[in-house]
Amino acid sequence: MTQEIAATAPQPSQQLPHFTALLSSTRRGARLARLLAEAQLRSWGLPTECAIHIVAELAANAATHGRVPGRDFRLTLYVVDSTLRIEVTDTRSERLPEPQHPSEDAESGRGLLLVDALADRWGVSEDRFPRKTVWAELHCCAPPEPAPPVPGANGSSPQGT
């Protein structure tokens, strides 16, 4: 639950589970980011609830505040050891996100507070102009090892009976 600003972010190696998608900077693109992230995390066997909320907020911010007509945003997910890293890169580096405490009757403005509450760490990495990456990390358990097959569990009888 710490915000950090870093000049560079660690780069995922090709051996790590990773996913990346280039999406339109629209509400539809933000929704698609959430759906794709959920499907990918499920395929990796990772918990999705907190991660999906974070992806939804960062993608919505990229589509709303990081939008430049004709330019997309990128969603990247990867796992290092037992940490899931979520990155959303957009093309508005002059607009760095900061959590704000909106008034009680405000209908928006709580997204980064949610990210701060759900993520173990999050921050902003400035990239080559005009890009920035907002990232969040979640500690997650490694995917469970597949259970060894149980004789007769698939409907056949064990050998010798």
Phi and psi in radians as a Rosetta constraint file:
Dihedral C 1 N 2 CA 2 C 2 CIRCULARHARMONIC -2.135 0.35
Dihedral N 2 CA 2 C 2 N 3 CIRCULARHARMONIC 2.315 0.35
Dihedral C 2 N 3 CA 3 C 3 CIRCULARHARMONIC -1.592 0.35
Dihedral N 3 CA 3 C 3 N 4 CIRCULARHARMONIC 2.369 0.35
Dihedral C 3 N 4 CA 4 C 4 CIRCULARHARMONIC -2.354 0.35
Dihedral N 4 CA 4 C 4 N 5 CIRCULARHARMONIC 2.579 0.35
Dihedral C 4 N 5 CA 5 C 5 CIRCULARHARMONIC -2.038 0.35
Dihedral N 5 CA 5 C 5 N 6 CIRCULARHARMONIC 2.159 0.35
Dihedral C 5 N 6 CA 6 C 6 CIRCULARHARMONIC -2.196 0.35
Dihedral N 6 CA 6 C 6 N 7 CIRCULARHARMONIC 2.616 0.35
Dihedral C 6 N 7 CA 7 C 7 CIRCULARHARMONIC -1.353 0.35
Dihedral N 7 CA 7 C 7 N 8 CIRCULARHARMONIC -0.585 0.35
Dihedral C 7 N 8 CA 8 C 8 CIRCULARHARMONIC -2.412 0.35
Dihedral N 8 CA 8 C 8 N 9 CIRCULARHARMONIC 2.675 0.35
Dihedral C 8 N 9 CA 9 C 9 CIRCULARHARMONIC -1.972 0.35
Dihedral N 9 CA 9 C 9 N 10 CIRCULARHARMONIC 2.633 0.35
Dihedral C 9 N 10 CA 10 C 10 CIRCULARHARMONIC -1.100 0.35
Dihedral N 10 CA 10 C 10 N 11 CIRCULARHARMONIC 2.470 0.35
Dihedral C 10 N 11 CA 11 C 11 CIRCULARHARMONIC -1.665 0.35
Dihedral N 11 CA 11 C 11 N 12 CIRCULARHARMONIC 2.322 0.35
Dihedral C 11 N 12 CA 12 C 12 CIRCULARHARMONIC -1.211 0.35
Dihedral N 12 CA 12 C 12 N 13 CIRCULARHARMONIC 2.470 0.35
Dihedral C 12 N 13 CA 13 C 13 CIRCULARHARMONIC -1.473 0.35
Dihedral N 13 CA 13 C 13 N 14 CIRCULARHARMONIC 2.877 0.35
Dihedral C 13 N 14 CA 14 C 14 CIRCULARHARMONIC -1.189 0.35
Dihedral N 14 CA 14 C 14 N 15 CIRCULARHARMONIC -0.329 0.35
Dihedral C 14 N 15 CA 15 C 15 CIRCULARHARMONIC -1.458 0.35
Dihedral N 15 CA 15 C 15 N 16 CIRCULARHARMONIC -0.250 0.35
Dihedral C 15 N 16 CA 16 C 16 CIRCULARHARMONIC -1.486 0.35
Dihedral N 16 CA 16 C 16 N 17 CIRCULARHARMONIC 2.585 0.35
Dihedral C 16 N 17 CA 17 C 17 CIRCULARHARMONIC -1.107 0.35
Dihedral N 17 CA 17 C 17 N 18 CIRCULARHARMONIC 2.166 0.35
Dihedral C 17 N 18 CA 18 C 18 CIRCULARHARMONIC -2.555 0.35
Dihedral N 18 CA 18 C 18 N 19 CIRCULARHARMONIC 2.761 0.35
Dihedral C 18 N 19 CA 19 C 19 CIRCULARHARMONIC -2.518 0.35
Dihedral N 19 CA 19 C 19 N 20 CIRCULARHARMONIC 2.437 0.35
Dihedral C 19 N 20 CA 20 C 20 CIRCULARHARMONIC -2.523 0.35
Dihedral N 20 CA 20 C 20 N 21 CIRCULARHARMONIC 2.539 0.35
Dihedral C 20 N 21 CA 21 C 21 CIRCULARHARMONIC -2.566 0.35
Dihedral N 21 CA 21 C 21 N 22 CIRCULARHARMONIC 2.428 0.35
Dihedral C 21 N 22 CA 22 C 22 CIRCULARHARMONIC -1.710 0.35
Dihedral N 22 CA 22 C 22 N 23 CIRCULARHARMONIC 2.169 0.35
Dihedral C 22 N 23 CA 23 C 23 CIRCULARHARMONIC -2.254 0.35
Dihedral N 23 CA 23 C 23 N 24 CIRCULARHARMONIC 2.645 0.35
Dihedral C 23 N 24 CA 24 C 24 CIRCULARHARMONIC -1.189 0.35
Dihedral N 24 CA 24 C 24 N 25 CIRCULARHARMONIC 2.521 0.35
Dihedral C 24 N 25 CA 25 C 25 CIRCULARHARMONIC -1.410 0.35
Dihedral N 25 CA 25 C 25 N 26 CIRCULARHARMONIC 1.159 0.35
Dihedral C 25 N 26 CA 26 C 26 CIRCULARHARMONIC -2.392 0.35
Dihedral N 26 CA 26 C 26 N 27 CIRCULARHARMONIC 2.964 0.35
Dihedral C 26 N 27 CA 27 C 27 CIRCULARHARMONIC -1.034 0.35
Dihedral N 27 CA 27 C 27 N 28 CIRCULARHARMONIC -0.671 0.35
Dihedral C 27 N 28 CA 28 C 28 CIRCULARHARMONIC -1.109 0.35
Dihedral N 28 CA 28 C 28 N 29 CIRCULARHARMONIC -0.732 0.35
Dihedral C 28 N 29 CA 29 C 29 CIRCULARHARMONIC -1.100 0.35
Dihedral N 29 CA 29 C 29 N 30 CIRCULARHARMONIC -0.683 0.35
Dihedral C 29 N 30 CA 30 C 30 CIRCULARHARMONIC -1.147 0.35
Dihedral N 30 CA 30 C 30 N 31 CIRCULARHARMONIC -0.721 0.35
Dihedral C 30 N 31 CA 31 C 31 CIRCULARHARMONIC -1.129 0.35
Dihedral N 31 CA 31 C 31 N 32 CIRCULARHARMONIC -0.735 0.35
Dihedral C 31 N 32 CA 32 C 32 CIRCULARHARMONIC -1.100 0.35
Dihedral N 32 CA 32 C 32 N 33 CIRCULARHARMONIC -0.660 0.35
Dihedral C 32 N 33 CA 33 C 33 CIRCULARHARMONIC -1.013 0.35
Dihedral N 33 CA 33 C 33 N 34 CIRCULARHARMONIC -0.787 0.35
Dihedral C 33 N 34 CA 34 C 34 CIRCULARHARMONIC -1.113 0.35
Dihedral N 34 CA 34 C 34 N 35 CIRCULARHARMONIC -0.779 0.35
Dihedral C 34 N 35 CA 35 C 35 CIRCULARHARMONIC -1.152 0.35
Dihedral N 35 CA 35 C 35 N 36 CIRCULARHARMONIC -0.748 0.35
Dihedral C 35 N 36 CA 36 C 36 CIRCULARHARMONIC -1.142 0.35
Dihedral N 36 CA 36 C 36 N 37 CIRCULARHARMONIC -0.711 0.35
Dihedral C 36 N 37 CA 37 C 37 CIRCULARHARMONIC -1.110 0.35
Dihedral N 37 CA 37 C 37 N 38 CIRCULARHARMONIC -0.747 0.35
Dihedral C 37 N 38 CA 38 C 38 CIRCULARHARMONIC -1.073 0.35
Dihedral N 38 CA 38 C 38 N 39 CIRCULARHARMONIC -0.787 0.35
Dihedral C 38 N 39 CA 39 C 39 CIRCULARHARMONIC -1.095 0.35
Dihedral N 39 CA 39 C 39 N 40 CIRCULARHARMONIC -0.739 0.35
Dihedral C 39 N 40 CA 40 C 40 CIRCULARHARMONIC -1.157 0.35
Dihedral N 40 CA 40 C 40 N 41 CIRCULARHARMONIC -0.789 0.35
Dihedral C 40 N 41 CA 41 C 41 CIRCULARHARMONIC -1.107 0.35
Dihedral N 41 CA 41 C 41 N 42 CIRCULARHARMONIC -0.676 0.35
Dihedral C 41 N 42 CA 42 C 42 CIRCULARHARMONIC -1.104 0.35
Dihedral N 42 CA 42 C 42 N 43 CIRCULARHARMONIC -0.711 0.35
Dihedral C 42 N 43 CA 43 C 43 CIRCULARHARMONIC -1.152 0.35
Dihedral N 43 CA 43 C 43 N 44 CIRCULARHARMONIC -0.486 0.35
Dihedral C 43 N 44 CA 44 C 44 CIRCULARHARMONIC -1.456 0.35
Dihedral N 44 CA 44 C 44 N 45 CIRCULARHARMONIC -0.141 0.35
Dihedral C 44 N 45 CA 45 C 45 CIRCULARHARMONIC 1.334 0.35
Dihedral N 45 CA 45 C 45 N 46 CIRCULARHARMONIC 0.474 0.35
Dihedral C 45 N 46 CA 46 C 46 CIRCULARHARMONIC -1.795 0.35
Dihedral N 46 CA 46 C 46 N 47 CIRCULARHARMONIC 2.668 0.35
Dihedral C 46 N 47 CA 47 C 47 CIRCULARHARMONIC -1.128 0.35
Dihedral N 47 CA 47 C 47 N 48 CIRCULARHARMONIC 2.537 0.35
Dihedral C 47 N 48 CA 48 C 48 CIRCULARHARMONIC -1.961 0.35
Dihedral N 48 CA 48 C 48 N 49 CIRCULARHARMONIC -0.384 0.35
Dihedral C 48 N 49 CA 49 C 49 CIRCULARHARMONIC -0.958 0.35
Dihedral N 49 CA 49 C 49 N 50 CIRCULARHARMONIC -1.056 0.35
Dihedral C 49 N 50 CA 50 C 50 CIRCULARHARMONIC -1.134 0.35
Dihedral N 50 CA 50 C 50 N 51 CIRCULARHARMONIC -0.739 0.35
Dihedral C 50 N 51 CA 51 C 51 CIRCULARHARMONIC -1.063 0.35
Dihedral N 51 CA 51 C 51 N 52 CIRCULARHARMONIC -0.696 0.35
Dihedral C 51 N 52 CA 52 C 52 CIRCULARHARMONIC -1.171 0.35
Dihedral N 52 CA 52 C 52 N 53 CIRCULARHARMONIC -0.669 0.35
Dihedral C 52 N 53 CA 53 C 53 CIRCULARHARMONIC -1.108 0.35
Dihedral N 53 CA 53 C 53 N 54 CIRCULARHARMONIC -0.712 0.35
Dihedral C 53 N 54 CA 54 C 54 CIRCULARHARMONIC -1.147 0.35
Dihedral N 54 CA 54 C 54 N 55 CIRCULARHARMONIC -0.829 0.35
Dihedral C 54 N 55 CA 55 C 55 CIRCULARHARMONIC -1.007 0.35
Dihedral N 55 CA 55 C 55 N 56 CIRCULARHARMONIC -0.791 0.35
Dihedral C 55 N 56 CA 56 C 56 CIRCULARHARMONIC -1.025 0.35
Dihedral N 56 CA 56 C 56 N 57 CIRCULARHARMONIC -0.776 0.35
Dihedral C 56 N 57 CA 57 C 57 CIRCULARHARMONIC -1.199 0.35
Dihedral N 57 CA 57 C 57 N 58 CIRCULARHARMONIC -0.795 0.35
Dihedral C 57 N 58 CA 58 C 58 CIRCULARHARMONIC -1.176 0.35
Dihedral N 58 CA 58 C 58 N 59 CIRCULARHARMONIC -0.678 0.35
Dihedral C 58 N 59 CA 59 C 59 CIRCULARHARMONIC -1.190 0.35
Dihedral N 59 CA 59 C 59 N 60 CIRCULARHARMONIC -0.713 0.35
Dihedral C 59 N 60 CA 60 C 60 CIRCULARHARMONIC -1.083 0.35
Dihedral N 60 CA 60 C 60 N 61 CIRCULARHARMONIC -0.713 0.35
Dihedral C 60 N 61 CA 61 C 61 CIRCULARHARMONIC -1.105 0.35
Dihedral N 61 CA 61 C 61 N 62 CIRCULARHARMONIC -0.724 0.35
Dihedral C 61 N 62 CA 62 C 62 CIRCULARHARMONIC -1.114 0.35
Dihedral N 62 CA 62 C 62 N 63 CIRCULARHARMONIC -0.712 0.35
Dihedral C 62 N 63 CA 63 C 63 CIRCULARHARMONIC -1.291 0.35
Dihedral N 63 CA 63 C 63 N 64 CIRCULARHARMONIC -0.477 0.35
Dihedral C 63 N 64 CA 64 C 64 CIRCULARHARMONIC -1.651 0.35
Dihedral N 64 CA 64 C 64 N 65 CIRCULARHARMONIC -0.965 0.35
Dihedral C 64 N 65 CA 65 C 65 CIRCULARHARMONIC -1.690 0.35
Dihedral N 65 CA 65 C 65 N 66 CIRCULARHARMONIC -0.377 0.35
Dihedral C 65 N 66 CA 66 C 66 CIRCULARHARMONIC -1.781 0.35
Dihedral N 66 CA 66 C 66 N 67 CIRCULARHARMONIC 0.160 0.35
Dihedral C 66 N 67 CA 67 C 67 CIRCULARHARMONIC -1.310 0.35
Dihedral N 67 CA 67 C 67 N 68 CIRCULARHARMONIC 2.287 0.35
Dihedral C 67 N 68 CA 68 C 68 CIRCULARHARMONIC -2.228 0.35
Dihedral N 68 CA 68 C 68 N 69 CIRCULARHARMONIC 2.165 0.35
Dihedral C 68 N 69 CA 69 C 69 CIRCULARHARMONIC -0.901 0.35
Dihedral N 69 CA 69 C 69 N 70 CIRCULARHARMONIC 2.302 0.35
Dihedral C 69 N 70 CA 70 C 70 CIRCULARHARMONIC 1.478 0.35
Dihedral N 70 CA 70 C 70 N 71 CIRCULARHARMONIC -0.016 0.35
Dihedral C 70 N 71 CA 71 C 71 CIRCULARHARMONIC -2.062 0.35
Dihedral N 71 CA 71 C 71 N 72 CIRCULARHARMONIC 2.454 0.35
Dihedral C 71 N 72 CA 72 C 72 CIRCULARHARMONIC -1.679 0.35
Dihedral N 72 CA 72 C 72 N 73 CIRCULARHARMONIC 3.031 0.35
Dihedral C 72 N 73 CA 73 C 73 CIRCULARHARMONIC -2.054 0.35
Dihedral N 73 CA 73 C 73 N 74 CIRCULARHARMONIC 2.762 0.35
Dihedral C 73 N 74 CA 74 C 74 CIRCULARHARMONIC -2.036 0.35
Dihedral N 74 CA 74 C 74 N 75 CIRCULARHARMONIC 2.325 0.35
Dihedral C 74 N 75 CA 75 C 75 CIRCULARHARMONIC -1.831 0.35
Dihedral N 75 CA 75 C 75 N 76 CIRCULARHARMONIC 2.277 0.35
Dihedral C 75 N 76 CA 76 C 76 CIRCULARHARMONIC -2.301 0.35
Dihedral N 76 CA 76 C 76 N 77 CIRCULARHARMONIC 2.348 0.35
Dihedral C 76 N 77 CA 77 C 77 CIRCULARHARMONIC -2.204 0.35
Dihedral N 77 CA 77 C 77 N 78 CIRCULARHARMONIC 2.362 0.35
Dihedral C 77 N 78 CA 78 C 78 CIRCULARHARMONIC -2.695 0.35
Dihedral N 78 CA 78 C 78 N 79 CIRCULARHARMONIC 2.790 0.35
Dihedral C 78 N 79 CA 79 C 79 CIRCULARHARMONIC -2.089 0.35
Dihedral N 79 CA 79 C 79 N 80 CIRCULARHARMONIC 2.252 0.35
Dihedral C 79 N 80 CA 80 C 80 CIRCULARHARMONIC -2.158 0.35
Dihedral N 80 CA 80 C 80 N 81 CIRCULARHARMONIC 2.097 0.35
Dihedral C 80 N 81 CA 81 C 81 CIRCULARHARMONIC 0.951 0.35
Dihedral N 81 CA 81 C 81 N 82 CIRCULARHARMONIC -2.007 0.35
Dihedral C 81 N 82 CA 82 C 82 CIRCULARHARMONIC -1.997 0.35
Dihedral N 82 CA 82 C 82 N 83 CIRCULARHARMONIC 0.507 0.35
Dihedral C 82 N 83 CA 83 C 83 CIRCULARHARMONIC -2.088 0.35
Dihedral N 83 CA 83 C 83 N 84 CIRCULARHARMONIC 2.194 0.35
Dihedral C 83 N 84 CA 84 C 84 CIRCULARHARMONIC -1.590 0.35
Dihedral N 84 CA 84 C 84 N 85 CIRCULARHARMONIC 2.237 0.35
Dihedral C 84 N 85 CA 85 C 85 CIRCULARHARMONIC -1.958 0.35
Dihedral N 85 CA 85 C 85 N 86 CIRCULARHARMONIC 2.236 0.35
Dihedral C 85 N 86 CA 86 C 86 CIRCULARHARMONIC -1.945 0.35
Dihedral N 86 CA 86 C 86 N 87 CIRCULARHARMONIC 2.239 0.35
Dihedral C 86 N 87 CA 87 C 87 CIRCULARHARMONIC -2.263 0.35
Dihedral N 87 CA 87 C 87 N 88 CIRCULARHARMONIC 2.380 0.35
Dihedral C 87 N 88 CA 88 C 88 CIRCULARHARMONIC -2.223 0.35
Dihedral N 88 CA 88 C 88 N 89 CIRCULARHARMONIC 2.107 0.35
Dihedral C 88 N 89 CA 89 C 89 CIRCULARHARMONIC -1.937 0.35
Dihedral N 89 CA 89 C 89 N 90 CIRCULARHARMONIC 2.262 0.35
Dihedral C 89 N 90 CA 90 C 90 CIRCULARHARMONIC -2.253 0.35
Dihedral N 90 CA 90 C 90 N 91 CIRCULARHARMONIC -3.104 0.35
Dihedral C 90 N 91 CA 91 C 91 CIRCULARHARMONIC -1.947 0.35
Dihedral N 91 CA 91 C 91 N 92 CIRCULARHARMONIC 0.578 0.35
Dihedral C 91 N 92 CA 92 C 92 CIRCULARHARMONIC -2.168 0.35
Dihedral N 92 CA 92 C 92 N 93 CIRCULARHARMONIC 1.256 0.35
Dihedral C 92 N 93 CA 93 C 93 CIRCULARHARMONIC -1.212 0.35
Dihedral N 93 CA 93 C 93 N 94 CIRCULARHARMONIC -0.294 0.35
Dihedral C 93 N 94 CA 94 C 94 CIRCULARHARMONIC -1.382 0.35
Dihedral N 94 CA 94 C 94 N 95 CIRCULARHARMONIC -0.165 0.35
Dihedral C 94 N 95 CA 95 C 95 CIRCULARHARMONIC -1.955 0.35
Dihedral N 95 CA 95 C 95 N 96 CIRCULARHARMONIC 1.467 0.35
Dihedral C 95 N 96 CA 96 C 96 CIRCULARHARMONIC -1.440 0.35
Dihedral N 96 CA 96 C 96 N 97 CIRCULARHARMONIC 2.337 0.35
Dihedral C 96 N 97 CA 97 C 97 CIRCULARHARMONIC -1.284 0.35
Dihedral N 97 CA 97 C 97 N 98 CIRCULARHARMONIC 2.495 0.35
Dihedral C 97 N 98 CA 98 C 98 CIRCULARHARMONIC -2.431 0.35
Dihedral N 98 CA 98 C 98 N 99 CIRCULARHARMONIC 2.319 0.35
Dihedral C 98 N 99 CA 99 C 99 CIRCULARHARMONIC -1.114 0.35
Dihedral N 99 CA 99 C 99 N 100 CIRCULARHARMONIC 2.413 0.35
Dihedral C 99 N 100 CA 100 C 100 CIRCULARHARMONIC -2.248 0.35
Dihedral N 100 CA 100 C 100 N 101 CIRCULARHARMONIC 2.649 0.35
Dihedral C 100 N 101 CA 101 C 101 CIRCULARHARMONIC -1.787 0.35
Dihedral N 101 CA 101 C 101 N 102 CIRCULARHARMONIC 1.729 0.35
Dihedral C 101 N 102 CA 102 C 102 CIRCULARHARMONIC -1.289 0.35
Dihedral N 102 CA 102 C 102 N 103 CIRCULARHARMONIC 2.899 0.35
Dihedral C 102 N 103 CA 103 C 103 CIRCULARHARMONIC -1.139 0.35
Dihedral N 103 CA 103 C 103 N 104 CIRCULARHARMONIC 2.790 0.35
Dihedral C 103 N 104 CA 104 C 104 CIRCULARHARMONIC -1.038 0.35
Dihedral N 104 CA 104 C 104 N 105 CIRCULARHARMONIC -0.560 0.35
Dihedral C 104 N 105 CA 105 C 105 CIRCULARHARMONIC -1.635 0.35
Dihedral N 105 CA 105 C 105 N 106 CIRCULARHARMONIC 0.068 0.35
Dihedral C 105 N 106 CA 106 C 106 CIRCULARHARMONIC -1.206 0.35
Dihedral N 106 CA 106 C 106 N 107 CIRCULARHARMONIC 2.468 0.35
Dihedral C 106 N 107 CA 107 C 107 CIRCULARHARMONIC -1.585 0.35
Dihedral N 107 CA 107 C 107 N 108 CIRCULARHARMONIC -0.120 0.35
Dihedral C 107 N 108 CA 108 C 108 CIRCULARHARMONIC -2.597 0.35
Dihedral N 108 CA 108 C 108 N 109 CIRCULARHARMONIC 3.140 0.35
Dihedral C 108 N 109 CA 109 C 109 CIRCULARHARMONIC 1.764 0.35
Dihedral N 109 CA 109 C 109 N 110 CIRCULARHARMONIC 0.167 0.35
Dihedral C 109 N 110 CA 110 C 110 CIRCULARHARMONIC -1.894 0.35
Dihedral N 110 CA 110 C 110 N 111 CIRCULARHARMONIC 0.066 0.35
Dihedral C 110 N 111 CA 111 C 111 CIRCULARHARMONIC -1.025 0.35
Dihedral N 111 CA 111 C 111 N 112 CIRCULARHARMONIC -0.853 0.35
Dihedral C 111 N 112 CA 112 C 112 CIRCULARHARMONIC -1.249 0.35
Dihedral N 112 CA 112 C 112 N 113 CIRCULARHARMONIC -0.446 0.35
Dihedral C 112 N 113 CA 113 C 113 CIRCULARHARMONIC -1.151 0.35
Dihedral N 113 CA 113 C 113 N 114 CIRCULARHARMONIC -0.659 0.35
Dihedral C 113 N 114 CA 114 C 114 CIRCULARHARMONIC -1.149 0.35
Dihedral N 114 CA 114 C 114 N 115 CIRCULARHARMONIC -0.787 0.35
Dihedral C 114 N 115 CA 115 C 115 CIRCULARHARMONIC -1.037 0.35
Dihedral N 115 CA 115 C 115 N 116 CIRCULARHARMONIC -0.761 0.35
Dihedral C 115 N 116 CA 116 C 116 CIRCULARHARMONIC -1.095 0.35
Dihedral N 116 CA 116 C 116 N 117 CIRCULARHARMONIC -0.642 0.35
Dihedral C 116 N 117 CA 117 C 117 CIRCULARHARMONIC -1.292 0.35
Dihedral N 117 CA 117 C 117 N 118 CIRCULARHARMONIC -0.602 0.35
Dihedral C 117 N 118 CA 118 C 118 CIRCULARHARMONIC -1.563 0.35
Dihedral N 118 CA 118 C 118 N 119 CIRCULARHARMONIC -0.580 0.35
Dihedral C 118 N 119 CA 119 C 119 CIRCULARHARMONIC -1.462 0.35
Dihedral N 119 CA 119 C 119 N 120 CIRCULARHARMONIC 2.611 0.35
Dihedral C 119 N 120 CA 120 C 120 CIRCULARHARMONIC -1.276 0.35
Dihedral N 120 CA 120 C 120 N 121 CIRCULARHARMONIC -0.653 0.35
Dihedral C 120 N 121 CA 121 C 121 CIRCULARHARMONIC -2.582 0.35
Dihedral N 121 CA 121 C 121 N 122 CIRCULARHARMONIC 2.654 0.35
Dihedral C 121 N 122 CA 122 C 122 CIRCULARHARMONIC -2.711 0.35
Dihedral N 122 CA 122 C 122 N 123 CIRCULARHARMONIC 2.834 0.35
Dihedral C 122 N 123 CA 123 C 123 CIRCULARHARMONIC -3.086 0.35
Dihedral N 123 CA 123 C 123 N 124 CIRCULARHARMONIC -2.936 0.35
Dihedral C 123 N 124 CA 124 C 124 CIRCULARHARMONIC -2.258 0.35
Dihedral N 124 CA 124 C 124 N 125 CIRCULARHARMONIC 2.310 0.35
Dihedral C 124 N 125 CA 125 C 125 CIRCULARHARMONIC -1.990 0.35
Dihedral N 125 CA 125 C 125 N 126 CIRCULARHARMONIC 2.150 0.35
Dihedral C 125 N 126 CA 126 C 126 CIRCULARHARMONIC -1.394 0.35
Dihedral N 126 CA 126 C 126 N 127 CIRCULARHARMONIC 2.362 0.35
Dihedral C 126 N 127 CA 127 C 127 CIRCULARHARMONIC -1.969 0.35
Dihedral N 127 CA 127 C 127 N 128 CIRCULARHARMONIC -3.039 0.35
Dihedral C 127 N 128 CA 128 C 128 CIRCULARHARMONIC -0.996 0.35
Dihedral N 128 CA 128 C 128 N 129 CIRCULARHARMONIC 2.370 0.35
Dihedral C 128 N 129 CA 129 C 129 CIRCULARHARMONIC -0.940 0.35
Dihedral N 129 CA 129 C 129 N 130 CIRCULARHARMONIC 2.320 0.35
Dihedral C 129 N 130 CA 130 C 130 CIRCULARHARMONIC -1.868 0.35
Dihedral N 130 CA 130 C 130 N 131 CIRCULARHARMONIC 0.606 0.35
Dihedral C 130 N 131 CA 131 C 131 CIRCULARHARMONIC -1.758 0.35
Dihedral N 131 CA 131 C 131 N 132 CIRCULARHARMONIC 2.709 0.35
Dihedral C 131 N 132 CA 132 C 132 CIRCULARHARMONIC -2.491 0.35
Dihedral N 132 CA 132 C 132 N 133 CIRCULARHARMONIC 2.686 0.35
Dihedral C 132 N 133 CA 133 C 133 CIRCULARHARMONIC -2.143 0.35
Dihedral N 133 CA 133 C 133 N 134 CIRCULARHARMONIC 2.182 0.35
Dihedral C 133 N 134 CA 134 C 134 CIRCULARHARMONIC -1.742 0.35
Dihedral N 134 CA 134 C 134 N 135 CIRCULARHARMONIC 2.210 0.35
Dihedral C 134 N 135 CA 135 C 135 CIRCULARHARMONIC -2.232 0.35
Dihedral N 135 CA 135 C 135 N 136 CIRCULARHARMONIC 2.732 0.35
Dihedral C 135 N 136 CA 136 C 136 CIRCULARHARMONIC -2.509 0.35
Dihedral N 136 CA 136 C 136 N 137 CIRCULARHARMONIC 2.551 0.35
Dihedral C 136 N 137 CA 137 C 137 CIRCULARHARMONIC -2.137 0.35
Dihedral N 137 CA 137 C 137 N 138 CIRCULARHARMONIC 2.439 0.35
Dihedral C 137 N 138 CA 138 C 138 CIRCULARHARMONIC -2.220 0.35
Dihedral N 138 CA 138 C 138 N 139 CIRCULARHARMONIC 2.287 0.35
Dihedral C 138 N 139 CA 139 C 139 CIRCULARHARMONIC -1.340 0.35
Dihedral N 139 CA 139 C 139 N 140 CIRCULARHARMONIC 2.261 0.35
Dihedral C 139 N 140 CA 140 C 140 CIRCULARHARMONIC -2.415 0.35
Dihedral N 140 CA 140 C 140 N 141 CIRCULARHARMONIC 2.703 0.35
Dihedral C 140 N 141 CA 141 C 141 CIRCULARHARMONIC -1.254 0.35
Dihedral N 141 CA 141 C 141 N 142 CIRCULARHARMONIC 2.602 0.35
Dihedral C 141 N 142 CA 142 C 142 CIRCULARHARMONIC -1.109 0.35
Dihedral N 142 CA 142 C 142 N 143 CIRCULARHARMONIC 2.597 0.35
Dihedral C 142 N 143 CA 143 C 143 CIRCULARHARMONIC -0.981 0.35
Dihedral N 143 CA 143 C 143 N 144 CIRCULARHARMONIC 2.459 0.35
Dihedral C 143 N 144 CA 144 C 144 CIRCULARHARMONIC -1.124 0.35
Dihedral N 144 CA 144 C 144 N 145 CIRCULARHARMONIC 2.537 0.35
Dihedral C 144 N 145 CA 145 C 145 CIRCULARHARMONIC -1.205 0.35
Dihedral N 145 CA 145 C 145 N 146 CIRCULARHARMONIC 2.467 0.35
Dihedral C 145 N 146 CA 146 C 146 CIRCULARHARMONIC -1.113 0.35
Dihedral N 146 CA 146 C 146 N 147 CIRCULARHARMONIC 2.431 0.35
Dihedral C 146 N 147 CA 147 C 147 CIRCULARHARMONIC -1.244 0.35
Dihedral N 147 CA 147 C 147 N 148 CIRCULARHARMONIC 2.535 0.35
Dihedral C 147 N 148 CA 148 C 148 CIRCULARHARMONIC -1.139 0.35
Dihedral N 148 CA 148 C 148 N 149 CIRCULARHARMONIC 2.594 0.35
Dihedral C 148 N 149 CA 149 C 149 CIRCULARHARMONIC -1.106 0.35
Dihedral N 149 CA 149 C 149 N 150 CIRCULARHARMONIC 2.455 0.35
Dihedral C 149 N 150 CA 150 C 150 CIRCULARHARMONIC -1.694 0.35
Dihedral N 150 CA 150 C 150 N 151 CIRCULARHARMONIC 2.177 0.35
Dihedral C 150 N 151 CA 151 C 151 CIRCULARHARMONIC -0.987 0.35
Dihedral N 151 CA 151 C 151 N 152 CIRCULARHARMONIC 2.281 0.35
Dihedral C 151 N 152 CA 152 C 152 CIRCULARHARMONIC 1.431 0.35
Dihedral N 152 CA 152 C 152 N 153 CIRCULARHARMONIC -0.020 0.35
Dihedral C 152 N 153 CA 153 C 153 CIRCULARHARMONIC -1.250 0.35
Dihedral N 153 CA 153 C 153 N 154 CIRCULARHARMONIC -0.391 0.35
Dihedral C 153 N 154 CA 154 C 154 CIRCULARHARMONIC -1.607 0.35
Dihedral N 154 CA 154 C 154 N 155 CIRCULARHARMONIC 0.271 0.35
Dihedral C 154 N 155 CA 155 C 155 CIRCULARHARMONIC 1.716 0.35
Dihedral N 155 CA 155 C 155 N 156 CIRCULARHARMONIC -0.203 0.35
Dihedral C 155 N 156 CA 156 C 156 CIRCULARHARMONIC -1.624 0.35
Dihedral N 156 CA 156 C 156 N 157 CIRCULARHARMONIC 2.757 0.35
Dihedral C 156 N 157 CA 157 C 157 CIRCULARHARMONIC -1.531 0.35
Dihedral N 157 CA 157 C 157 N 158 CIRCULARHARMONIC 2.581 0.35
Dihedral C 157 N 158 CA 158 C 158 CIRCULARHARMONIC -1.065 0.35
Dihedral N 158 CA 158 C 158 N 159 CIRCULARHARMONIC 2.666 0.35
Dihedral C 158 N 159 CA 159 C 159 CIRCULARHARMONIC -1.072 0.35
Dihedral N 159 CA 159 C 159 N 160 CIRCULARHARMONIC 2.500 0.35
Dihedral C 159 N 160 CA 160 C 160 CIRCULARHARMONIC 1.572 0.35
Dihedral N 160 CA 160 C 160 N 161 CIRCULARHARMONIC 0.023 0.35
